[in-house]
Amino acid sequence: MARLFQPLQLGTLKLSNRIIIAPMCQYSATEQGQISYWHEQQWGTYALSGAGLCIVEATAVQREGRISYADLGLWNDEQGERIAVLLKKIKTVSPVPFAIQLAHAGRKASTEKPWNVSHGKAQIASADAHGWQTVAPAELAFQESDEKPHALTVAELKTIQQDFAQAAKRAVEAGFDLIELHAAHGYLMHQFMSPLANTRTDEYGGSFENRIRMVMETFESIKKAVPDDFPVGIRLSAQDWVEGGWTLEETVALSKQLEQAGAVYIHVSSGGLHPQQKIDVHASYQVPFAAQVKENVSIPVIAVGLVTESMQAEGILEYEQADAVGLARAMLYDPRWPWHAAAELGETIQIAPQYLRCQPHGFRDLFHPFE
């Protein structure tokens, strides 16, 4: 049996296969941070894709923690209640588990929708409509043209930790099957981790142990807020791709501590912290980072990074570079990617019974109805 279609255990959650829909911001929420019709159709598509797990987009735990004014939020009960209604509907037609990625954008917040600017995601000034004051470990802006962020006090960062915990409670109540803490791509958790963004001189800056204190305490606050057996994972940027930044060796060391703290998996990406990053982009370019983490932890590791072909994904698992593969843009391009991978690898896949009649001519037992 192809490894891609073998089951995988993430703590108490069992996946039917090892294809993960990685979180992708859609910039399509209401200005109140609530789901829109876009999310209804998009999440429904994910649910019917045949993937083993869907992790929905980065969801802000504070209004000021959004990347843009059109980001999803979970900082109040009404947001959670609306999500609960949608997830309940989805679960009537698909058993695919849904996870949520909880996040705070830090100094990379208050930006325009990416398709509304000619290049990048331009920050909106705090005095302008749709803009607000950003926060960060220190008064260091992401881009030179950005406003300086407010340097968080210890009391303020403790409030953020509690907001992550409260959002985690809402996520459980809404019906999500797993929570992922976003500590990658230059957002707030990652900003505390990297010396390029964190120049603090208190207990949250300086040494490695101090720089990871925010992410460790936030992770622990989430764990305390959810049931004991509820699975919580984390996404990390393995390195900054800038000299003097966060390193792969530090990612490995942090991953070991997160495993001890109860993380059920490590989701390995990279970059996003500094505009001068120089990334060598090619197929599977981030997979070696996942492989290095996997050598040092016993919990599952998810690899991402231009994984687009089924044989490519199968090879990553066959050579034990990771335990699962995450697809983001590839799933947007081809929402039936798991079906096509099953056909190419000679495997079967569970789908909604309404689709059984579309099994391609010449295939036998490619499709089986959801159990």
C-alpha positions as CSV (number, residue, x, y, z in Angstrom):
1,M,0.0,0.0,0.0
2,A,1.3,3.5,-0.9
3,R,2.4,5.3,2.2
4,L,0.4,8.3,1.2
5,F,-2.8,6.4,1.8
6,Q,-1.9,4.7,5.0
7,P,-3.6,6.0,8.2
8,L,-1.8,8.4,10.6
9,Q,-2.4,9.0,14.2
10,L,-2.1,12.6,15.5
11,G,-2.5,12.1,19.2
12,T,-6.1,10.9,19.7
13,L,-7.1,11.9,16.1
14,K,-6.8,9.2,13.4
15,L,-6.4,10.3,9.8
16,S,-7.5,8.1,6.9
17,N,-4.5,9.1,4.8
18,R,-1.4,11.4,5.0
19,I,-2.5,14.2,2.7
20,I,-2.9,17.4,4.7
21,I,-4.6,20.5,3.4
22,A,-2.3,23.2,4.8
23,P,-3.7,26.5,6.0
24,M,-4.1,29.2,3.5
25,C,-5.4,32.7,4.2
26,Q,-8.4,33.6,2.0
27,Y,-8.8,37.3,2.9
28,S,-12.5,36.8,2.6
29,A,-13.9,37.2,6.1
30,T,-16.2,40.0,7.1
31,E,-14.7,43.0,8.8
32,Q,-16.0,41.6,12.0
33,G,-13.8,38.5,11.4
34,Q,-16.7,36.2,10.6
35,I,-17.0,33.5,8.0
36,S,-18.6,34.5,4.7
37,Y,-20.1,32.6,1.8
38,W,-16.6,32.1,0.5
39,H,-15.8,29.9,3.5
40,E,-18.9,27.9,3.1
41,Q,-18.1,26.8,-0.4
42,Q,-14.4,26.6,0.2
43,W,-14.6,24.5,3.3
44,G,-17.2,22.3,1.6
45,T,-14.7,21.7,-1.2
46,Y,-12.0,20.8,1.2
47,A,-14.4,18.4,3.0
48,L,-15.1,16.5,-0.3
49,S,-11.5,16.4,-1.5
50,G,-10.6,13.1,0.1
51,A,-7.7,14.6,2.1
52,G,-6.9,13.1,5.5
53,L,-7.1,16.4,7.3
54,C,-8.0,20.0,6.5
55,I,-6.4,22.9,8.5
56,V,-8.3,26.1,7.8
57,E,-6.6,29.4,7.5
58,A,-4.7,31.4,10.1
59,T,-7.4,32.7,12.5
60,A,-6.7,35.7,14.7
61,V,-7.1,35.5,18.4
62,Q,-7.4,39.3,18.7
63,R,-8.8,41.9,16.3
64,E,-5.3,43.5,16.2
65,G,-3.8,40.1,15.4
66,R,-5.3,39.9,11.9
67,I,-3.0,40.0,8.9
68,S,-5.6,42.1,7.1
69,Y,-9.1,43.5,7.8
70,A,-10.5,40.6,5.9
71,D,-9.0,37.8,8.1
72,L,-11.0,35.2,10.0
73,G,-11.2,35.7,13.8
74,L,-12.0,33.7,16.8
75,W,-11.8,36.4,19.5
76,N,-15.5,36.4,20.4
77,D,-18.3,33.9,20.9
78,E,-20.3,35.0,17.9
79,Q,-17.5,34.1,15.5
80,G,-17.3,30.6,17.1
81,E,-21.0,30.1,16.9
82,R,-21.2,30.9,13.2
83,I,-18.3,28.5,12.5
84,A,-20.0,25.8,14.6
85,V,-23.1,26.0,12.4
86,L,-21.0,25.5,9.2
87,L,-18.9,22.7,10.6
88,K,-22.1,20.9,11.7
89,K,-23.4,21.0,8.2
90,I,-20.1,19.9,6.7
91,K,-19.9,16.9,9.1
92,T,-23.3,15.6,7.7
93,V,-21.7,15.0,4.3
94,S,-18.0,14.2,5.1
95,P,-16.0,12.6,7.8
96,V,-12.8,14.5,6.9
97,P,-11.5,16.1,10.2
98,F,-11.1,19.9,10.3
99,A,-8.5,21.7,12.3
100,I,-8.0,25.4,12.9
101,Q,-4.7,27.4,12.9
102,L,-4.7,30.0,15.7
103,A,-2.5,33.0,15.0
104,H,-1.5,36.6,15.8
105,A,0.2,38.5,13.0
106,G,2.2,40.9,15.3
107,R,4.2,43.5,13.3
108,K,2.9,41.9,10.0
109,A,-0.7,42.9,10.7
110,S,-2.8,45.8,9.3
111,T,-2.2,45.0,5.6
112,E,-4.2,45.2,2.5
113,K,-5.6,42.2,0.7
114,P,-2.8,40.9,-1.5
115,W,-4.8,41.2,-4.7
116,N,-5.5,44.9,-4.0
117,V,-1.8,45.9,-4.2
118,S,0.6,45.8,-7.1
119,H,3.4,44.1,-5.1
120,G,3.3,42.3,-1.8
121,K,0.9,43.0,1.1
122,A,1.3,46.7,1.8
123,Q,0.8,47.8,5.4
124,I,-2.1,50.1,6.0
125,A,-1.3,53.1,8.3
126,S,-2.9,53.0,11.7
127,A,-4.7,56.3,11.0
128,D,-6.3,55.1,7.7
129,A,-9.5,53.1,7.3
130,H,-8.9,49.4,7.7
131,G,-5.6,50.1,9.6
132,W,-4.5,49.8,13.2
133,Q,-1.4,50.0,15.4
134,T,0.6,46.8,15.2
135,V,2.4,45.1,18.1
136,A,5.7,43.1,18.3
137,P,8.4,42.0,20.7
138,A,10.3,45.2,20.0
139,E,9.8,48.5,18.0
140,L,11.2,47.0,14.8
141,A,9.1,47.2,11.7
142,F,8.9,44.5,9.1
143,Q,9.5,46.8,6.2
144,E,11.3,50.2,6.5
145,S,8.2,51.9,5.1
146,D,6.0,50.4,7.8
147,E,5.0,52.1,11.0
148,K,7.0,51.0,14.1
149,P,5.0,48.4,16.1
150,H,4.3,48.9,19.7
151,A,6.7,46.8,21.9
152,L,4.5,44.6,24.0
153,T,4.8,44.8,27.8
154,V,4.9,41.6,29.8
155,A,1.3,42.2,30.9
156,E,0.2,42.7,27.3
157,L,1.9,39.5,26.0
158,K,0.3,37.6,28.9
159,T,-3.1,38.9,27.7
160,I,-2.3,37.6,24.2
161,Q,-1.5,34.2,25.7
162,Q,-4.8,34.1,27.4
163,D,-6.6,35.2,24.2
164,F,-5.0,32.2,22.5
165,A,-6.4,30.0,25.3
166,Q,-9.9,31.5,25.0
167,A,-9.8,31.1,21.2
168,A,-8.8,27.4,21.7
169,K,-11.8,26.9,23.9
170,R,-14.1,28.4,21.2
171,A,-12.4,26.1,18.6
172,V,-13.2,23.0,20.6
173,E,-16.8,24.2,21.2
174,A,-17.2,25.0,17.5
175,G,-16.4,21.4,16.5
176,F,-12.9,21.5,15.3
177,D,-11.0,18.2,15.7
178,L,-7.5,19.7,16.2
179,I,-5.8,23.0,16.9
180,E,-2.5,24.2,15.3
181,L,-0.5,27.1,16.8
182,H,0.9,29.3,14.1
183,A,4.6,30.0,15.0
184,A,5.9,30.5,11.5
185,H,6.1,32.9,8.6
186,G,7.2,35.9,10.5
187,Y,4.1,36.3,12.6
188,L,4.1,37.1,16.3
189,M,5.3,33.8,17.8
190,H,8.1,33.6,15.2
191,Q,9.0,37.3,15.9
192,F,9.7,36.4,19.5
193,M,11.8,33.4,18.4
194,S,14.1,35.2,15.9
195,P,16.9,37.6,17.1
196,L,16.2,39.6,13.9
197,A,12.9,40.7,15.3
198,N,13.4,40.3,19.1
199,T,15.8,42.6,20.7
200,R,14.3,42.5,24.2
201,T,16.5,42.5,27.2
202,D,14.0,40.9,29.6
203,E,13.0,37.3,30.2
204,Y,11.5,37.1,26.7
205,G,14.6,38.1,24.7
206,G,18.2,37.4,24.3
207,S,19.0,33.7,24.9
208,F,17.4,30.9,23.0
209,E,15.4,29.8,26.1
210,N,14.2,33.4,26.5
211,R,13.2,33.8,22.9
212,I,11.2,30.6,22.8
213,R,9.5,31.5,26.1
214,M,6.5,33.2,24.4
215,V,5.7,30.3,22.1
216,M,6.2,27.7,24.8
217,E,3.9,29.6,27.3
218,T,1.3,30.2,24.6
219,F,1.3,26.5,23.6
220,E,1.0,25.5,27.2
221,S,-1.9,28.0,27.7
222,I,-3.7,26.3,24.8
223,K,-3.1,22.9,26.2
224,K,-4.5,23.9,29.6
225,A,-7.6,25.4,27.9
226,V,-8.7,22.3,26.0
227,P,-9.6,18.8,27.1
228,D,-6.6,16.6,28.2
229,D,-6.8,14.4,25.1
230,F,-7.5,17.1,22.5
231,P,-4.8,17.2,19.9
232,V,-2.7,20.3,19.5
233,G,0.1,20.7,17.0
234,I,2.3,23.6,15.8
235,R,3.7,25.1,12.6
236,L,7.3,26.4,12.7
237,S,9.5,28.2,10.2
238,A,12.7,26.1,10.2
239,Q,14.9,29.0,9.4
240,D,14.8,32.7,8.4
241,W,16.9,32.4,5.3
242,V,18.8,35.5,6.6
243,E,22.2,35.5,8.3
244,G,21.9,36.0,12.0
245,G,18.3,34.8,12.1
246,W,16.4,31.8,13.5
247,T,18.2,28.6,12.6
248,L,17.3,25.0,11.8
249,E,19.3,23.9,14.8
250,E,17.1,26.1,17.0
251,T,14.0,24.6,15.3
252,V,15.1,21.1,16.2
253,A,15.8,22.1,19.8
254,L,12.4,23.8,20.1
255,S,10.6,20.8,18.5
256,K,12.1,18.6,21.2
257,Q,10.7,20.9,23.9
258,L,7.3,21.1,22.2
259,E,7.1,17.3,22.0
260,Q,7.7,17.2,25.8
261,A,5.0,19.8,26.2
262,G,2.4,17.6,24.4
263,A,2.5,18.6,20.8
264,V,1.1,15.9,18.6
265,Y,3.0,17.0,15.5
266,I,5.5,19.5,14.1
267,H,4.5,21.2,10.8
268,V,7.7,22.4,9.2
269,S,7.8,25.4,6.8
270,S,10.3,28.3,6.6
271,G,10.9,32.0,6.1
272,G,8.6,35.0,6.3
273,L,10.4,36.8,9.1
274,H,12.6,39.3,7.1
275,P,12.1,41.0,3.8
276,Q,15.8,40.3,2.8
277,Q,15.3,36.6,3.0
278,K,16.9,34.7,0.1
279,I,15.1,31.4,-0.4
280,D,16.3,28.8,-2.8
281,V,12.8,27.8,-4.1
282,H,12.4,24.5,-5.9
283,A,10.3,21.4,-5.7
284,S,10.4,20.0,-2.1
285,Y,12.8,22.8,-1.1
286,Q,11.6,22.7,2.6
287,V,11.5,18.9,2.9
288,P,15.1,18.5,4.2
289,F,14.1,20.7,7.2
290,A,11.2,18.4,8.0
291,A,13.6,15.4,7.7
292,Q,16.0,17.0,10.2
293,V,13.2,17.6,12.7
294,K,11.9,14.0,12.1
295,E,15.3,12.6,13.1
296,N,15.1,14.3,16.4
297,V,11.5,13.8,17.6
298,S,9.2,10.8,17.9
299,I,5.9,12.6,17.0
300,P,4.7,13.0,13.4
301,V,6.3,15.6,11.2
302,I,4.4,17.3,8.3
303,A,6.5,18.5,5.3
304,V,5.5,21.3,2.9
305,G,7.0,23.3,0.2
306,L,6.2,23.0,-3.5
307,V,4.9,19.4,-3.1
308,T,2.7,19.1,-6.1
309,E,3.0,15.6,-7.6
310,S,1.7,12.3,-6.1
311,M,5.0,10.4,-6.8
312,Q,6.9,13.3,-5.2
313,A,4.7,13.1,-2.1
314,E,5.0,9.4,-1.9
315,G,8.8,9.6,-2.2
316,I,9.0,12.0,0.8
317,L,7.1,9.4,2.9
318,E,8.9,6.4,1.4
319,Y,12.3,7.9,2.3
320,E,11.0,8.8,5.7
321,Q,11.7,12.5,5.4
322,A,8.3,13.2,6.9
323,D,5.1,11.4,8.2
324,A,2.6,13.4,6.1
325,V,2.7,16.0,3.4
326,G,0.9,19.4,3.4
327,L,-0.5,20.9,0.2
328,A,-1.7,24.4,-0.1
329,R,-1.6,26.1,-3.5
330,A,-1.7,22.7,-5.2
331,M,-5.1,22.0,-3.5
332,L,-6.4,25.4,-4.6
333,Y,-5.4,24.5,-8.2
334,D,-6.7,21.0,-8.0
335,P,-9.3,20.4,-5.3
336,R,-9.5,16.7,-6.3
337,W,-5.7,16.2,-5.9
338,P,-6.2,13.2,-3.5
339,W,-8.5,11.5,-6.0
340,H,-5.9,11.9,-8.8
341,A,-3.0,10.8,-6.5
342,A,-5.0,7.6,-5.6
343,A,-5.5,6.8,-9.3
344,E,-1.8,7.4,-10.1
345,L,-0.6,5.3,-7.2
346,G,-3.1,2.5,-7.7
347,E,-4.8,3.1,-4.4
348,T,-8.5,3.4,-3.3
349,I,-9.9,6.6,-1.7
350,Q,-13.1,7.3,0.2
351,I,-15.4,9.9,-1.3
352,A,-19.0,11.1,-1.0
353,P,-21.4,8.5,-2.5
354,Q,-22.8,11.1,-4.8
355,Y,-19.5,11.0,-6.7
356,L,-19.2,7.2,-7.2
357,R,-20.7,7.4,-10.7
358,C,-17.8,9.5,-11.9
359,Q,-15.1,6.9,-11.4
360,P,-12.9,7.1,-14.5
361,H,-13.4,4.4,-17.2
362,G,-10.9,1.6,-16.8
363,F,-10.5,1.9,-13.0
364,R,-11.9,-0.6,-10.6
365,D,-12.5,0.1,-7.0
366,L,-10.7,3.5,-7.1
367,F,-13.6,5.0,-5.2
368,H,-15.3,3.8,-2.0
369,P,-18.1,5.7,-0.2
370,F,-17.3,7.5,3.1
371,E,-17.9,5.3,6.0
